[in-house]
Amino acid sequence: MADYPLSGYRVVDFSWVWAGPLLGELLADMGAEVIKVETNKRLDSARLTPGRSTVGPETDFVFHSINRNKLGITVDMTDPKGAKLIRELISISDVALDNFSPMGLKKLNLEYTELSQANPQLVMISLPAAGQYGPLSNIVTYAPSLGALCGYSSLIGYPGERVLGEQTPYLDVTSSIHGAFAVLSALYYRERTGKGQYIDMAQIEVGASVIGEAFMEYFMTGRVLGTMGNRSPTMAPHNNYPCLGEDRWVSIAVDTEEEWRSFCAAIGNPPWVKQKRFNDKFNRQRNLEELDRLVSAWTINLSNYEVMDILQKAGVAAAPCLDLTERFSDPHFAARGTHLQVEHPATGVDIIAGIPFKLSGTPGEVRRHAPLLGEHNDYVFRELLGRTESEIAQLIEEKVIF
């Protein structure tokens, strides 16, 4: 463990679903000992995504991917004895994280003000939807409502049509990355000062921070950006175009005039590229629908990989729109270890996401599968907290741990 960047740090992970668990995963991948706290009273819904609810809580590939490298305990935190165990664990830990509403841990007297008494050097981060204070602080949300609140969803849809909104937990993932940076910043501060601190990170504010272009457009021009589909206000062509085969597409983006000339040469300089309506970016933007139709007439006769090969050789940004199966089989992703196979006692072999950042001197590693329910109770309660076998048996009998 000494070779990992975060070896020696212990993290107590109260979180569930996606935003918090992915933050914990990032820390665990880099060597931190992350202990996921669970309860049978309310299972992490990532254990029971659609199609998995009937086959048990140990088989969900989503849970397995975002909770790999973690240890797992099961404890009833509503029981005073369970809350006492948590405070003891916090006293020997460095970081705590949750993504509940502000009332989540407060109801259990396990919020930062309480936990910091057990460990003044604790760094704790909470990822509520709208922050710890303000009129919306107690709202309960999932990814689509987060995107709606911060304005992100209003940009998703096709030109002139209704807003479609996001279909993936984009803000969960973005919040996790922002949160990991915040935790590392607070730990660095603690190394210099010895002081812990609390991080209040509202997910809707993270969402607002990644759509700066839309805010600047409004502040500078008064214009409210709306749905644009795959189009760009500055590039043309810029879209996904149909290719040979059923539902096969390629993404093409042309920015500069030099790129436009290269694009035209790559597709054989057909007569239409010399027409006045396409002779500069301003005119191409004015005639986007016709431009997209003409580009599609060329791409439809080629596979998406053939289009990519032709245009990339000419210095034009182009890439196939891959579905999940194609990503698993793509040779580049395979060479980069984008997806890994990990043995899991409940499912055999899982295909999970790899580590996207590769440190040259201290790379992270997927060291172990996601925890089974209560898999590390003995390690945490006996080895770390010093409970005897008879004490643990009593706690199990009283259903404090299970």
N, C-alpha and C positions, 0 to 999 in steps of 0.2 A: 504493500500500500504506500510505501514511502516514495514511490516514483510518480504518484499521481499529484496533480496540482493542489487538490483540496484534501489530501490525506490528513487525518488528525482532526478534522472538523466533524461535529455531529449535528444533524438536523432532525428536528421533530416535525413531521409532516402531517398536519391535521386535515389537509385539503382533500378534495374529491373532484370527480368528473375530469376536467381537462386543464384549466388554467393553472391551478396550484400544483397538481401532480406533475405537469410538464416542467414547471420551475424546479421542483424537487428532483426530477430526472436529470436535468442539466447539471445540477450540483453533484448528484450521485455518479453520473458518467465521468466526472472529473475527480472522483475519489472520495467524496464526502460520505460518511456513514449516515444514510438517510433512513429514518425509522418511520414508517407509515402507520398512523394510528387509525384503527377501524373499530366498528361495532356491528354486531349482528342485528341490533335494533333498527339500523338504517344503513343498508349496504351502499357502498359507493356505486352510483348508477353506471359508472364505466365498466363495472363487472357484469352488467346486465343490459348491454346495448341490444337493439332489435335483432331477433333471431337467436339470442343467447339466453334469454330469460328462462327458457324451458330446460336448459341443459346444465344449469348450475353456475355458481359464481366464480369457478376456477378456470373457465374455458374461454374467456373473452379476450380476443386478440388486441383490442384497443387498450384494455387495462394492462395487458402483458407488455405492450410497447412503451406506454408512458410511465410505467412503474417498475421497469427493470432496474437492476442494481440496488433495489431498496430492500430493507428488512421490514417485516410486518408484525404488528401486535394487535390484539383485540382486547379492548377494555371498555367497560361501561363508565363513561365520564360523568354520567348523571348521578352515580353513586359516590358519596363522599370518599370512600376508600379508593375508588378508581381515580377520582380527581387528585387525591393525595399521591398516588403513584405517578401521575402525569407531572405534578409539581416537582417530585423527586427527579424524574427524568430530565426535566427542564434545567434543574440545578446543575447537571453535569453535561449540558449540551451548549451549543453555540448559536444555533439558529432555530426559530420556529416559524412556520408558515401556515396560512389558511386562506381560503377564498370564500368564506361565508359572508352573509350579511353582518352588519355590525353587532347584531344581537346574538349571533351564533355562539361564540365563546363566552360572551358576557353573561348569558343565562347560566353558564356553568361556573362562573367566577374564575374563568381561565383566560381572560383577556390580558393584554400586555401589562397593565398596571399591577395585576396580581402576579403574573409570571415573573416580572422583573424583580419582584421582592425575593423570589427564590433564586434569581440569578441576575444581578445588576448588569452583568456584561452581555446579557442576551440581546441578539439582533432578531427582531421579529418583523415579518412582513405580512400584511393582510391585503388581499386583492378583492375587495367588494365591488359590486357593480358601479356604485356612484360615490364611494368614499365613506369615511367614518362620520362625516357631518354634512349638513345641508338638507334642504327640503326633500331630496330624493334618496337620502342615505339608506333608508330601510327597505328600498324596493328589492324584489327578488326577480332575477332575470336569467335568461339563457342567451346563447350567442346571437340569435336574430334580434332580440330586443336590445342587446348592447349596441349592435350596429345601427339600429334605428335611432337610439337616443343620441349617439355621438355624431350622427349625420352621415356616417359611412355608407349605410344602406341606400340612402337617397341617390347615390351615384351609380347604383348597380341596376342595369336594365338596358333595353335597346332604345335608340334615339326615337323620341316622340311617343314612346309607349310607357305603360305604368311601371312604377318601381318594382323590381323583383326582389331586391334585398339579397343578403348573403345566404348561401346554402351550406357553408362550412364554418366551423368555429374559428374563423380567422383571428378575431380579437382575443380568444383564449390563448392562441399560440403567440401572438404579438405581446400580450400582457406577460406571458411567461418569460419571454426573452428580456423585456424591460425589467421585470422583477428580479431576474438573476443578476443583471447588472447592478441594480440597486442594492441587493444583498452583498455582493462583492465589494461595492463602494463602502457600505457600512462596516463590513469586516475589516477593510483596510484602515478605516478611521479608528476602529477599535484597537487594531494592532499598534497604532501610534499613541492613543490616549487612554486605553483601558476602559473606554465607555461604550456600553451598548446603546441601542436606540430602536425606535419604532418607525416602521415605514408604512405609511398609508398610501396605497396606490389604487386609485379608482380606474377601473377598466375602461369606462367611457372616456376618461381623459387620455388614456393611451390611444384609444381609437381616434379621438380628435387630433392627436399629435401626428398621425400618419396620413392625414388628408390636408396637409398644409396648402397644397395648390388650390384647393377649393376655397379655403378661407382667404387666401391672398387675392383670388379672383374677386371675391365679394368686397373685401376691404378696399381694393384698388379701383374697381369698376362699378361696384354695386350689382353685378350680375351674379345670379345664383346658378351654379353649375347643376346640371341634371344628368339624366341617363345618356350615355354615349355609346353603349355597347362596347365593341372592341376598338372603336375609333379613337384617334388622338387629335387634340387641337393643334398639334404642331407637326405631325408626321403624315405622309400620304405617299403610297398606300400604307395602311396600318390596320390589319384585320386578320381573321382566320379564314382561309380559303379552302374550298372543297378539292379533294384529290381523288385519284383513282381508287376504287374500292368502296365498300359500304361504310358510310359515316367516317370517312378518313379526311383529316384536315391538316393544314399547315399554317403556322403563324409567320407573317411577313411584316417587317417594319422598315420603312425607308425614311431617313431623316434629311440628310443634306443633298444638295444638287449633285455632288460627286457620287453619292450612293444611288441617286436616281439614274444617272448615266450608266453606272455599272449594272443596275437592275435591267435597264433597257437592253444593254448589250447582251446580258446573260440570257434573256428570253428571245434573242434574235432580232432585236430592233424592228418589231412590226410597225407598219405605217402609222398606226394610231398614236404611238409614243411621240411622234413629231408634230401632232396637232397642237394648235395654240392653247386649247383648253387644258392641256397637261404640261405646258412648257415651263412652269415654275410651281413652287409649292402653293402659292396663293390660288392659282387656277386649279390645281389638283384638289385642293380642299373644297373649292366651289363645285367640283364635279365628282365628288366621292362615289356616288352611287354608280355612275357609269364607269369610273375607274375600277371599282371593285368587280363589276361585271366582266370587264375585259381581262383583269388579272385572273379571275376565276376561270375564264375560258382557256387560259394557258395551264393553270395548275390541275384542272380536272383530268387532263390526259397523262398525268404523272403520279407516281406514288409520293407520299409526303416526304419520305427519305430522299427520293430523287430530287424533289424541289429543294430541299435543304442542301444537298450536295452541290447542285448547280449554283445556287445563290451564295452559299458560304464561300465557294471558291472565287466568287466575284466580289467578296467583301460586304455582302448584304446580310443583314440579320434575318435568319429564317430557321425555323425548327418545327419538327412534327408535333402535333397535338397528341400526346400519348395517353392512352387509358391506363388503368392500373396494371393490367396484365402486361402491356407493352413495357411499362417501366421496369417490371421485374425481370424481363428478358433482355432489355437493352444492354449491349456490351459495355457502354460507358458507365452506366450505373453499377453494373456488376464489378467492373474494375475499381470503382471508387468505394465499394462497400456501402452503397446507399441503403441497401437492405441486408439484414443479417439473419441467419438461422440460429435459433437458440432453443436448446432442449428445455422442455417444461414438463414436470411430472404429471400434469393433468391432461395435456394435449399432445405430447410427443414433441414435435418440432414446430416452433412458431417462426413466422417470418415477420420481423419487426424492423422499425426504422433504425438506420445506423447513426453514427455520431457525425453531424454535419461539419464540425470544425475540427481540424486535424493539427494539433500542436506538434511541431517538429521535435521538441525535446521531451515533452511530457504529455503524450497523447492519452486521451481517455480510453476507456474500454468497456464493453458490455461484459461484465464479470459473472453475472448470475441472472436467473430468471426472476420475473415478478413474484412477490411473496404470495404464498397460500395464506388463507385466513388464519391468523394467529401463529404462523409458522415459527416466529422467533420470540414467542412469549418466554420461553425458558431462558434464552440468552439475556433478554432485557431485564426480566424481573428477578432472575436468580443471579446472573453474573454481574450485571450492571448495578442493580438496585439492592442486591444482597439478601433477597428473600430466601428463606429455607424451603425445602421441599414440602414440609408440612404447612407452612404459611401459604405457599402457592396452591396446595391442594385445598386449603380452606377458602382462598379467594375464588377458586374454580367452583367449589360447592356453592358459594354465595353468588355465583354468576357475575362477579366483579370482573374477572377475566375468563375467557372461554376459547 
